């Protein structure tokens, strides 16, 4: 699966576990939160299709209402 980051700071946080963006600077201090974020992104990268995300309950995946069956 391909993961697209809407904010550059979130991609930086995933890649380096740190960010210079003031919006997320405080979150970087919480190691558990950053580790969970990295784990979630790595899980999304590892699955072949979106339906496999349901197997990972910690992601709380659900299809958005406006999206039809693909």
Secondary structure as UniProt FT lines:
FT   HELIX           8..16
FT   HELIX           22..28
FT   HELIX           31..46
FT   HELIX           50..55
FT   HELIX           57..59
FT   TURN            65..66
//
